[in-house]
Amino acid sequence: MSSATSERPERAEQSSAVSDLRTLFDEVDRKKRGYLTERELSKALVNGDYTLFDAHTVRLMMKMFDRDGDGAIYFAEFGQLWKYLHEWRLVFNKFDTSNNDSISLDEFSRALAAFGYTLSTSCVQFMFNAGSKLNRQGERQMAFDMFVQSCISIKSITDTFKKYDTDRDGFITMAFEDFLIETTKLH
């Protein structure tokens, strides 16, 4: 079998995936403008349990993938967003060791440790509680969208902190106005 022949099924799969993505895009682009607003994007983004993404997570995705800042996600940007979320889904699945399509506190703690964060138990608990909800059994669980949102937020905060931690000792001193500006940028 030639290499060209062996590549055809992969190309067909890619073509089918692009076609499926185009179909989804067109379904939520109800006004057929060729782009998605934040509201329309929110209809395309669902968790594994078919619940819609948290509104803040949708805003975060808009901010990250609306490259020209016009408040619209065009198909190319949507494709990049979809690929990004697919990569996050692989990470999420790796840490969802219970395979229940949610992250427990222990799983969240292991994920943060794997990402290189050495945080106190109380800090991890606080961050987990901020992004999790009680399930039917009364246990706190974090859905996919909130896992992504939490991880992106932690990374953004870390990057901001590192700008001011020039000696890398884990402590910073900053003026209150600088603090206000930096925290406002994070939202």
C-alpha positions in Angstrom: 0.0 0.0 0.0 1.4 3.4 -0.9 1.7 6.2 1.6 -0.9 8.2 -0.4 -3.4 5.4 -0.1 -2.8 5.0 3.6 -3.4 8.8 4.2 -6.8 8.8 2.5 -8.9 7.5 5.5 -7.3 10.2 7.7 -8.1 12.9 5.2 -11.7 11.6 5.0 -12.0 11.7 8.8 -10.6 15.3 8.9 -13.0 16.3 6.1 -15.9 14.7 8.0 -14.9 16.5 11.2 -14.7 19.8 9.4 -18.1 19.1 7.8 -19.6 18.2 11.2 -18.1 21.4 12.7 -19.5 23.5 9.9 -22.9 21.9 10.5 -22.8 22.8 14.2 -21.6 26.3 13.4 -24.4 26.8 10.9 -27.0 25.5 13.3 -26.2 28.0 16.0 -25.6 30.8 13.4 -29.4 31.2 13.2 -29.3 34.6 11.4 -26.8 33.2 8.8 -24.4 36.1 9.3 -21.3 33.9 9.0 -20.2 34.5 12.6 -21.4 33.6 16.1 -22.1 36.1 18.9 -21.4 35.2 22.5 -25.0 34.2 22.9 -24.9 31.9 19.9 -21.6 30.4 20.9 -23.1 29.5 24.3 -25.6 27.3 22.5 -22.7 25.4 20.8 -20.7 24.7 23.9 -22.0 21.9 26.1 -20.5 19.7 28.8 -20.5 15.9 28.6 -23.9 15.8 30.5 -25.4 18.2 27.9 -25.5 21.2 30.2 -24.5 24.5 28.7 -21.1 26.0 29.5 -21.0 28.5 32.3 -21.5 32.1 31.0 -18.1 33.2 32.3 -16.4 30.3 30.5 -18.1 31.3 27.2 -17.0 34.9 27.7 -13.5 33.6 28.3 -13.6 31.6 25.1 -14.8 34.7 23.2 -12.0 36.8 24.6 -9.4 34.2 23.7 -10.6 33.4 20.2 -12.2 36.6 18.9 -8.8 37.6 17.4 -9.9 41.0 16.1 -12.1 41.9 19.1 -15.2 42.6 17.1 -17.5 40.5 19.3 -17.8 37.7 16.7 -16.4 34.2 16.3 -16.0 33.4 12.6 -15.8 29.8 11.4 -11.9 29.7 11.4 -11.9 31.0 14.9 -14.6 28.5 15.9 -12.4 25.7 14.5 -9.5 26.9 16.6 -11.7 27.2 19.7 -13.1 23.7 19.1 -9.5 22.2 18.7 -8.5 24.0 21.9 -11.5 22.5 23.8 -10.7 19.1 22.3 -7.2 19.3 23.7 -8.6 20.3 27.1 -11.1 17.4 26.9 -8.1 15.0 26.6 -6.5 16.6 29.7 -9.8 16.5 31.6 -10.4 12.8 30.7 -6.9 12.0 31.9 -7.7 13.3 35.4 -11.3 12.1 35.5 -10.1 8.7 36.8 -13.6 7.8 38.1 -14.9 8.3 34.5 -18.0 10.1 35.6 -17.5 13.1 33.4 -16.7 15.4 36.4 -13.7 16.2 38.5 -13.6 15.5 42.2 -11.5 17.5 44.7 -8.8 14.7 44.7 -8.7 14.6 40.9 -8.5 18.5 40.7 -5.7 18.4 43.3 -3.8 15.8 41.2 -4.3 17.9 38.0 -2.9 21.0 39.6 0.1 19.1 41.0 0.7 17.6 37.5 0.7 21.1 36.1 3.4 22.0 38.5 1.5 23.9 41.2 2.4 23.2 44.8 -0.5 24.6 46.7 -1.9 24.1 50.2 -4.8 21.9 50.7 -6.9 24.8 51.8 -6.0 26.8 48.6 -6.9 23.9 46.4 -10.1 23.3 48.3 -11.1 27.0 47.9 -10.4 27.0 44.2 -12.3 23.7 43.7 -15.3 25.0 45.7 -15.4 28.1 43.5 -15.7 26.1 40.4 -17.7 23.1 41.5 -21.3 22.2 42.3 -23.1 19.7 44.5 -24.2 16.6 42.6 -27.3 14.5 43.4 -25.4 12.6 46.0 -24.4 15.8 47.8 -20.8 15.6 46.6 -18.9 18.5 45.0 -18.0 17.9 41.4 -16.4 20.1 38.8 -17.8 19.9 35.2 -15.6 20.2 32.1 -16.3 23.9 31.5 -15.4 24.9 35.0 -12.3 22.7 35.0 -11.1 24.6 31.8 -12.1 28.0 33.3 -10.3 27.2 36.6 -7.1 26.1 34.9 -7.0 29.0 32.5 -7.6 31.4 35.4 -4.9 29.9 37.6 -2.5 30.1 34.6 -3.4 33.8 34.0 -3.0 34.7 37.6 0.3 32.8 37.8 1.6 34.7 34.7 0.6 38.0 36.2 2.2 37.2 39.5 5.4 36.2 37.8 5.7 39.6 36.1 6.0 41.1 39.6 8.0 38.3 41.2 11.2 39.2 39.6 13.4 37.4 42.1 11.2 34.3 41.9 10.9 33.9 45.7 7.1 33.5 45.7 6.5 36.9 47.2 5.7 40.3 45.6 5.2 43.9 46.7 3.0 46.0 44.5 1.0 49.2 44.7 -2.7 48.9 45.2 -3.4 50.6 41.8 -1.2 48.1 40.0 -3.1 45.3 41.8 -6.4 46.8 40.7 -5.3 47.1 37.1 -3.9 43.5 37.0 -6.9 41.9 38.5 -9.2 43.8 36.3 -7.3 42.6 33.2 -8.0 39.0 34.4 -11.7 39.4 33.9 
